Amino acid sequence: MKKLLFVLAIAVPLTSQAQKEIKPSLPKADKAFKENKLDVAKEIIDATTSSQEYMVDKKGNPSKNAAKAWYLKAVVYCALDTSKNPAFKALQSNPFPIAKEAFEKAKTIEPETPAFLTDLMGLPLTNSQVETGFAQTWFNNAVSAYQEEKDYKKALRLTEETMFFIPSDTSVLMNAGVFFAPAADDNEKTILYCRKYIAAGGKSADPYIMMFGTYRDKMKDYDNALVVAKEAVAKFPNNPDFPRYELDIYIKQGKLPEAKIAMEKQVALDPTDKESRYYLGVINYELHDIEAAKKWYNEATALDPKYFDPQLAYAELIYADAKAVKDEMNQLGITKEDQKKRFALDKVYVEKLKITLPYFEKLEKMSPDDAKVLDTLLNIYSDLGDQPANVARIEKRMKTLGLLD
């Protein structure tokens, strides 16, 4: 945003107007403003805009200077709002609403006029230059309130005032929706300004992330969270996170078949999408289709041999076969027949542990501190009965990590 092109002069002592009648005069108000005599400018422009004789012609229509008078009043009140002079600040407790109303009146009277004011050299200042300059000031104050004062509600208010001047500025909308409104715990405005950012042509994915989190975590509105996730997947097909968002909501809503369809579409669109293949494995596991789960875990691993999650998931499925045998053993009684059966099952159990062990030993190398891997290895080594050194090693590691007393 361009800086405001005129610079206010250094503040001078306030002019005494005590007991003096203030007469309407647009030139005098303009002169006082340019000299930074904001107290004088305010009194004169207030008197001017309050004068029926000055603002209305004989036919009852706005006078030829009415629009300029309203515009100057707006600028004077904006200057009061942004002034650092305590005396000027004390002249009006909340100048912005008055400035906003005056801007709107000026543009209602003369909507096509490109410039109402001139600079110190007498050259026209376009309305766009004036308003963009004020917008810059307001937004700088909003950033200061957010970063330095930690007053998030104030930051949001100042940003909303900035939007009066530049309602479609994507940078301002982004900050309002992604930072200021969430920090102020205003969920509705978070959604509002993220949506406005998108409507204004913003290209960042961050507003979708913020809207999704707001709907899902703060508002517990899973239906709208799913809408946002689907929009994000469609708009950013190469972003690996957004399919996870969609999957998360389907799982929360117990819609696993829908989740499966969504992931299958994602997989079909991108033969290199390892994450969607992993999540498709998770979905199939939840749907009790173990062979399909293994297939998708293996496809994810084939795309990235260092991808830990699908390899852990696959190893757990292999270990589940061994645990099923152990559970069957634990259900047996103490009869001779049960003991004979237990002996036979124990041989099967050991063989299945030996099949399982290499998977978890590989996982340990990939992630030496993973609690689930270490706990499973400890159980396998202990049940095999011939791995005392490894049992001691795993126990020591788990104690060091605080995973074992």
C-alpha positions in Angstrom: 0.0 0.0 0.0 1.3 3.4 -0.9 2.0 5.9 1.8 -0.3 8.9 2.2 1.3 11.6 0.0 0.9 14.6 2.1 2.7 15.0 5.5 1.2 16.8 8.4 3.4 19.6 9.8 4.9 19.4 13.3 2.3 20.1 15.9 2.1 23.7 17.0 0.5 25.2 20.2 -3.3 24.9 20.1 -5.0 28.1 19.0 -7.4 29.5 21.5 -11.0 29.7 20.2 -12.6 30.5 23.6 -15.8 32.4 23.4 -15.3 33.0 19.6 -18.1 32.3 17.2 -17.0 29.7 14.6 -18.2 30.6 11.1 -18.5 28.0 8.3 -15.6 28.2 5.9 -14.3 25.4 3.8 -11.1 27.2 2.8 -10.3 28.0 6.5 -10.9 24.5 7.6 -8.7 23.2 4.8 -6.0 25.7 5.7 -6.1 24.8 9.4 -5.9 21.1 8.6 -2.8 21.5 6.3 -1.2 23.5 9.1 -1.9 20.6 11.5 -4.2 22.8 13.6 -6.6 20.0 14.1 -8.5 21.6 16.9 -9.2 24.6 14.7 -9.9 22.5 11.6 -12.4 20.4 13.7 -14.3 23.4 15.0 -14.5 25.0 11.5 -15.5 21.9 9.6 -18.1 21.0 12.3 -19.6 24.4 11.9 -19.5 24.1 8.2 -21.2 20.8 7.9 -23.8 21.9 10.5 -24.7 25.0 8.5 -27.9 24.5 6.5 -27.1 27.7 4.6 -23.6 26.4 3.5 -24.5 22.8 2.8 -27.9 23.1 1.1 -28.7 25.2 -2.0 -31.9 27.2 -2.5 -33.6 24.2 -4.2 -32.9 22.0 -1.2 -30.2 20.0 -2.8 -26.6 19.6 -1.6 -24.6 22.7 -2.3 -21.6 22.7 -4.8 -19.2 22.4 -1.9 -21.2 20.0 0.3 -19.4 16.8 -0.8 -15.9 18.4 -0.4 -16.9 19.6 3.1 -18.0 16.1 4.2 -14.8 14.7 2.7 -12.6 17.2 4.6 -14.5 16.4 7.8 -13.8 12.7 7.3 -10.1 13.4 6.8 -9.9 15.7 9.8 -11.5 13.1 12.0 -9.2 10.4 10.7 -6.3 12.7 11.5 -7.7 13.1 15.1 -7.9 9.3 15.4 -4.4 8.7 14.3 -2.7 11.7 15.9 -0.2 11.1 18.7 -0.9 14.5 20.2 -2.8 13.9 23.5 -4.6 17.3 23.2 -5.9 16.4 19.7 -6.8 12.9 20.9 -8.9 14.4 23.6 -11.1 16.4 21.2 -13.2 13.3 20.2 -13.4 10.0 22.1 -14.2 7.9 19.0 -13.5 9.7 15.8 -13.7 6.8 13.3 -17.5 6.3 13.1 -17.9 10.1 12.4 -15.2 9.9 9.8 -16.8 6.9 8.2 -20.2 8.6 8.0 -18.7 11.7 6.5 -16.8 9.7 3.8 -20.0 8.0 2.9 -22.0 11.2 2.7 -19.3 12.8 0.4 -19.4 9.9 -1.9 -23.2 9.7 -1.9 -23.4 13.3 -3.1 -20.5 13.0 -5.7 -19.7 9.3 -6.2 -17.6 10.0 -9.4 -15.4 12.8 -8.1 -11.8 11.4 -8.1 -10.3 14.1 -5.8 -11.7 16.4 -3.1 -8.4 17.7 -1.6 -5.1 19.1 -2.6 -1.7 18.7 -1.1 0.6 21.4 0.4 1.6 22.4 -3.1 -1.9 22.8 -4.3 -1.8 19.6 -6.4 -4.8 17.3 -6.4 -4.7 14.4 -4.0 -6.9 11.5 -5.3 -9.3 10.0 -2.9 -7.5 6.7 -3.4 -4.2 8.2 -2.3 -5.8 9.8 0.8 -7.7 6.6 1.8 -4.9 4.2 1.1 -2.6 6.4 3.3 -5.1 6.2 6.1 -5.5 2.5 5.6 -1.7 2.1 5.9 -1.7 3.9 9.2 -4.7 2.0 10.6 -3.1 -1.3 9.6 0.2 -0.4 11.1 -1.6 0.3 14.3 -3.4 -3.0 14.1 -0.1 -4.9 13.7 1.4 -3.0 16.6 -1.6 -3.8 18.8 -1.2 -7.5 17.8 2.5 -7.9 18.1 3.5 -5.4 20.8 0.4 -4.7 22.9 -1.0 -8.2 22.6 -4.4 -6.6 22.5 -6.0 -8.9 20.0 -9.5 -7.4 20.1 -8.0 -4.0 19.4 -6.0 -5.4 16.5 -9.1 -6.9 15.0 -11.1 -3.7 15.4 -8.3 -1.6 13.8 -8.1 -4.1 10.9 -11.8 -3.9 10.4 -11.5 -0.1 10.2 -8.7 -0.6 7.7 -11.1 -2.6 5.5 -13.4 0.4 5.2 -10.8 2.0 3.0 -9.5 -1.2 1.2 -12.2 -3.9 1.6 -10.7 -6.3 -0.9 -7.0 -6.1 0.1 -6.0 -9.7 0.5 -3.1 -9.0 2.8 -5.4 -7.3 5.3 -8.1 -9.9 5.0 -5.5 -12.7 5.5 -4.3 -11.1 8.7 -7.8 -10.6 9.9 -8.9 -14.1 9.3 -5.8 -16.1 10.0 -4.3 -14.2 12.9 -6.3 -11.3 14.5 -9.8 -12.8 14.7 -8.5 -16.2 15.9 -6.3 -14.5 18.5 -9.4 -12.5 19.6 -11.4 -15.8 20.0 -13.9 -14.5 17.4 -14.9 -17.7 15.5 -17.5 -16.0 13.3 -15.2 -13.3 12.1 -12.4 -15.9 11.6 -14.7 -17.6 9.1 -16.0 -14.4 7.6 -12.6 -12.9 6.8 -11.1 -16.2 5.6 -14.1 -16.4 3.2 -13.6 -12.8 2.1 -9.9 -13.5 1.5 -10.8 -16.4 -0.8 -13.5 -14.4 -2.6 -11.0 -11.6 -3.2 -8.7 -14.0 -5.0 -6.3 -14.9 -2.3 -4.1 -17.9 -3.2 -2.8 -19.1 0.2 -3.9 -22.3 1.7 -3.7 -20.9 5.3 -7.3 -19.7 5.4 -8.6 -23.2 4.7 -6.4 -24.6 7.5 -7.7 -21.9 9.9 -11.4 -22.4 8.9 -11.1 -26.2 9.2 -9.5 -25.9 12.7 -12.1 -23.4 13.8 -15.1 -25.5 12.7 -13.7 -28.8 13.9 -11.9 -27.8 17.2 -13.6 -24.7 18.4 -17.1 -24.9 17.0 -17.4 -28.7 16.8 -19.2 -28.2 13.5 -18.0 -31.3 11.6 -20.4 -30.8 8.7 -18.8 -27.4 7.8 -15.4 -28.7 8.6 -15.9 -31.4 6.0 -17.1 -28.8 3.5 -13.9 -26.8 4.0 -11.8 -29.9 3.7 -13.4 -30.9 0.4 -12.9 -27.4 -0.9 -9.3 -27.5 0.1 -8.7 -30.9 -1.5 -10.2 -29.6 -4.8 -8.3 -26.3 -4.8 -4.9 -27.7 -3.6 -4.8 -31.3 -5.0 -1.0 -31.5 -4.4 -1.3 -30.6 -0.7 -0.9 -33.9 1.3 -2.5 -32.5 4.4 -6.0 -31.8 3.1 -7.0 -35.4 2.4 -6.1 -36.1 6.0 -8.5 -33.4 7.1 -11.3 -35.0 5.0 -10.5 -38.4 6.4 -10.4 -37.1 10.0 -13.9 -35.8 9.7 -15.3 -39.0 8.1 -13.8 -41.0 10.9 -15.2 -38.6 13.6 -18.6 -39.0 12.0 -18.3 -42.7 11.6 -18.5 -42.5 7.8 -15.8 -45.0 6.9 -17.2 -46.0 3.5 -17.3 -42.4 2.5 -13.7 -42.0 3.7 -12.7 -45.0 1.6 -14.3 -43.5 -1.5 -12.6 -40.2 -0.9 -9.2 -41.7 -0.4 -9.6 -44.0 -3.5 -10.3 -40.9 -5.6 -7.2 -39.3 -4.2 -5.0 -42.3 -4.9 -6.3 -42.5 -8.5 -5.5 -38.9 -9.1 -1.9 -39.2 -7.9 0.2 -42.3 -8.4 2.9 -40.8 -6.1 0.6 -39.9 -3.2 2.0 -42.1 -0.4 -0.1 -40.5 2.4 -3.4 -41.3 0.7 -2.3 -44.9 0.3 -1.3 -45.1 3.9 -4.7 -43.6 5.0 -6.5 -45.9 2.7 -4.8 -48.8 4.5 -6.0 -47.3 7.8 -9.6 -47.1 6.5 -9.5 -50.7 5.3 -8.2 -51.8 8.6 -11.0 -50.1 10.4 -13.4 -51.8 8.0 -11.8 -55.1 8.9 -10.4 -55.7 5.4 -7.0 -56.8 6.6 -5.6 -57.9 3.2 -6.6 -54.6 1.6 -5.0 -52.7 4.5 -1.7 -54.7 4.0 -1.9 -53.9 0.2 -2.1 -50.2 0.7 0.5 -50.1 3.5 2.9 -51.9 1.1 2.1 -49.5 -1.7 2.8 -46.5 0.5 6.1 -48.1 1.6 7.1 -48.9 -2.0 6.7 -45.2 -2.8 8.9 -44.2 0.2 11.0 -46.9 1.9 11.7 -44.5 4.8 8.0 -43.8 5.4 7.6 -45.1 9.0 3.8 -45.1 9.6 2.7 -47.7 7.0 5.6 -50.0 8.0 4.6 -49.8 11.6 1.0 -50.5 10.7 1.9 -53.4 8.5 4.2 -54.9 11.3 1.4 -54.6 13.8 -0.9 -56.6 11.5 1.8 -59.3 11.3 2.2 -59.2 15.1 -1.6 -59.5 15.5 -1.4 -63.0 14.0 1.1 -64.0 16.8 -1.0 -62.4 19.5 -4.1 -64.2 18.3 -2.3 -67.5 18.9 -1.1 -66.4 22.4 -4.7 -65.3 23.3 -5.9 -68.8 22.3 -3.2 -70.3 24.5 -4.3 -68.1 27.4 -7.9 -69.4 27.1 -6.8 -73.0 27.7 -7.3 -74.8 31.0 -5.1 -77.2 32.9 -6.3 -80.6 31.6 -3.9 -82.9 29.8 -5.6 -82.2 26.6 -5.3 -78.4 27.2 -1.6 -78.8 28.0 -1.0 -80.8 24.9 -2.8 -78.2 22.8 -0.9 -75.4 24.5 2.4 -77.1 23.7 1.5 -77.3 20.0 0.2 -73.7 19.9 3.4 -72.5 21.6 5.4 -73.8 18.7 3.2 -71.9 16.3 3.4 -68.8 18.5 7.2 -68.9 18.4 7.3 -69.3 14.7 5.0 -66.3 14.2 7.1 -64.3 16.6 10.2 -65.1 14.5 8.3 -63.9 11.4 7.3 -60.7 13.2 10.6 -59.9 14.8 12.5 -58.6 11.7 9.8 -56.1 11.0 10.1 -54.5 14.4 13.9 -54.7 14.4 13.8 -52.7 11.2 11.4 -50.2 12.7 13.8 -49.8 15.7 16.5 -48.8 13.3 14.2 -46.3 11.6 13.0 -44.8 14.9 15.1 -45.9 17.9 13.0 -44.1 20.5 9.5 -45.0 19.4 7.6 -46.3 22.4 5.3 -48.7 20.6 8.2 -50.3 18.7 10.3 -50.7 21.9 7.4 -52.1 23.9 6.6 -54.7 21.2 10.2 -55.7 20.9 10.4 -56.2 24.6 7.4 -58.5 24.5 8.7 -60.5 21.6 12.2 -60.9 23.0 10.8 -61.9 26.4 8.4 -64.5 24.9 11.0 -66.0 22.6 13.0 -66.8 25.8 16.4 -67.0 24.1 17.1 -63.2 23.8 18.3 -62.1 27.3 20.8 -59.6 25.9 18.2 -57.9 23.8 15.7 -57.9 26.6 18.2 -56.2 28.8 19.1 -53.7 26.0 15.5 -52.8 25.4 14.7 -52.4 29.1 17.6 -50.1 29.6 16.6 -48.0 26.6 13.0 -47.7 27.8 14.1 -46.8 31.3 16.3 -44.0 29.9 13.3 -42.7 27.9 11.1 -42.9 31.0 8.9 -45.6 29.4 9.7 -48.2 32.0 10.0 -48.0 35.8 
